[in-house]
Amino acid sequence: MTTSLPGDVFAEATEAIRAGDVDGWLARCRDDVVLEFPYAPEGRPRRIEGRDAAGDYLRAIPSQIDFERVTNLEVHQTVDPNRAIIEWSASGRVKATGAPYEMAYVVVLVLVDGKIAVYRDYWNPLTVLDATTAS
């Protein structure tokens, strides 16, 4: 068992996805990882189960958003060493339109044996819809 803390795993995974390395993000996940998006808009998944399905979902992100920077990263470690609440923001550009992308997130991250088991992502889907439909 590894001694990785959720904040460390999150930082590594976030840097991988920011660089467009989806496989690098997935390498930090368990095979049975669960991604949850409680505020996903109509027609988008609210729950994704398994590393393969997570990869299918995440592979669209680097083709849509150019993440230029991650800011305001705050890790709130819970009394459970395998669980943290993480606040962060991302800035960049929507590739199709050139529109700015600014999003604040709150993530509940749960590790099992040092790998991501649950990634529950609270974000504003209206921001994504507005940014990707801007002309």
Protein Blocks (a to p, Z undefined) as FASTA:
>chain_A
ZZbdfklmmmmmmmmmmnopaklmmmmpcfkbccddfkbcehiafbdgdjklmmmmmmmm
mmmpccfbdchiacdddfblkbccdddddddddfklopacddddddddddeehiafbdcd
dddfklmmmmmmpZZ
